Amino acid sequence: MSVTWRHLPASAREIANAAGEAVTAAQQRDPTTYAVAVERLTGADRSGLVLGVVVRLLLEETHPDGLDGDDVRQVLERCVRSAAEWCADVDPHVMLVLLAGALGVYDPGDDDNPPSPAAVARHAPLLVADLVSAAGRPLDGYLAAAFVEIERTERHD
């Protein structure tokens, strides 16, 4: 990573490193490396929160005029189709939940069967990899911004 994560707590550094590895593996379509990184993300507390903020930041940047239903559908279809070419267990419903959660329109309390942390860890890097590629920028800046935003939100709550 080009951004140093030394100033972050160990748990945040683990999320940043594992997310970076998972996104890179997804971009390279490397299932072995992806599985290892996803396992690390699954074990990292709050990795879903961090990746959700990254997804929201990427959606905001790639759709500066806002998203409508067609935009969400296009992102979902593009990501699922691309990931399904090399990752057989892609679940479009989990991807939709991740998108809706990042946009603030999904409440897991209203879902009888919300995605497990393992499902989130398995799907979020696929979504992030797709959105980072669409944005044409490296992941590091989005991760850094996500940690800053989470810290700011926690201070105000």
C-alpha angles and dihedrals in degrees: 000000000000092000116073115232096187093111091058125086115265093257092054092047089053091052092047094048095044092045091050091050093046094049092047091048090049091050090049092042091233107157096185096054090039092056092051093049092046090052089054091048091049089056095045112094113233096009089129091056093050094047091046090056090047090052091050092049091050092047091050092050097045092044105037092166092054133261128276129190093273091053092051091047091050093050091047095048094045093049097044094046093048094046094044090062090072107007109063099190098060110143114204090201092059090048090051091049090051091051093046091047092050089051092049096243098108124079113189088204088067093052119087090202111025118182114274120244087254091055091048091049090048096049107031095070089052090055093044092049091053093047094045089053090050090049092048093220134108122266096236096080092050092050091050091049091048092054091048092049093047091049092049092048092049092050091054095046 
